[in-house]
Amino acid sequence: MTTLLDKAKIKQSFGAAAARYDGVAQLQRAVGKDLLDFAGSVRLSGTILDLGCGTGFLTGELWSRQSETETIIALDLAYTMLQMTRCKLSPSIPDRNQRKLACLCADAESLPVADHSLDGLFSNLALQWCNSFEKVLYDFKRILKPGSPLVFSTFGADTLRELKSAWASVDAYSHVNEFHDPSEIRRLLEQAGFTDLKIASRLHLSHYESVHALMKELKQIGAHNVNSGRNRRFTTKAQMQGMIKAYEPYRVEGRIPASFEIIQVAARG
């Protein structure tokens, strides 16, 4: 059964996580730096949209690395994230010499952006929070100028596979959000009219002292389950203990692993 992501809960979750996000979002930073390197051969200039900017770490990196960028638009669903981006970057990105920082609070699935108005679009670990990946890609094609670059990273289907398996031993409810695999992403990009596709997938393995530590981090970065098809009942103590017990066989050298499949994409609109 197809389940929908609850956008109100996503917005609330990331908004609440904003103040402590920089301290716990090591995965996002590492993946974002890799994405910048991955996109090194892509010339980003003119007006660039950083979609799902969070607290603006990569927005600043994009600005400093792309000297020909005239305007960078930082977009996020959570207004508190944009507030932090503005406070963090405004001193280093003054509105002068025709180089500007703009902040836009909007949903990636309902972009208030004019047709063919962007020279490039960059997004790090944000698109997995969209209900219709297909719709989003068509909209990206709409707002990008012909031939302009699209660069993004997203989670793949193998993300949190250990956690999924552990929960599956407890009940049949969805406790972990579902993600696309590389072949699906390629098909949807081609269907939307993108060309010059470059897609790479790699597995990032993080380690934690306990399952509770993993769950805490997922919540702190706003990445816990926000599926409208999830179990509406409270998870009982017995269910949680059962999941933790099922996770324990994965433990190696005293720490439990969590897999994150990272898919990197570069294409032209």
Secondary structure, 3 states (H helix, E strand, C coil): CCCCECHHHHHHHHHHHHHHHHHHCHHHHHHHHHHHHHHHHCCCCEEEEEECCCCCHHHHHHHHHCCCEEEEEEEECCHHHHHHHHHHHCCCCCCECCEEEEEEECCCCCCCCCCCCECEEEEECCHHHCCCHHHHHHHHHHHECCCCEEEEEEECCCCCHHHHHHHHCCCCCCCCCCCCCHHHHHHHHHHHCCEEEEEEEEEEEEEECCHHHHHHHHHHCCCCCCECCCCCCCCCHHHHHHHHHHHHHHCECCEEEEEEEEEEEEEEC
